[in-house]
């Protein structure tokens, strides 16, 4: 059973003018914290969508041309 099935789904409608909410929280975090959170979300999505850990599909070799 994937871990994503244990998450309770919650939907909340909020007007854009109702307040800052999450925006203020994330603006207060450092860019490294934001990138780490984004990477966690990306990995969880790939595991959910494709059932596998994210990785490169191919190995590329960079060749310097004259």
Beta strands, then each sheet from edge to edge (+ up, - down):
end
